[in-house]
């Protein structure tokens, strides 16, 4: 059974930082492209950052320069470090794993940034 479990969300202050973690099970993690998405109330889900199996990274313009995505293949974990948080970062953050036609999602973790 495939599981992606996010952690690290919660309430953060404007200008603060947080680190989200995604722990995977049931997949050959090192072969998967890992990504973080977010969905704010009333908005579509958007890709925030992704890291390929060979560790190439892509960031959305909204977080570029203040976020870092990383992965730990031995621990089957993906991380999203976000700095200089703003209220616009408030959203549910989802972990995503993709390999060819296989796509898996976590249940999401709420991040709320106070103004």
Secondary structure, DSSP 8 states (H G I E B T S, - for coil): --EEEEE--EEEETT--EEEEEEEESS-GGGSEEEEEEE-TTS--EEEEEE-TT--EEE-TTTTTTEEEEEETTTTEEEEEE-S--GGG-EEEEEEEEETTEEEE---EEEEEE-
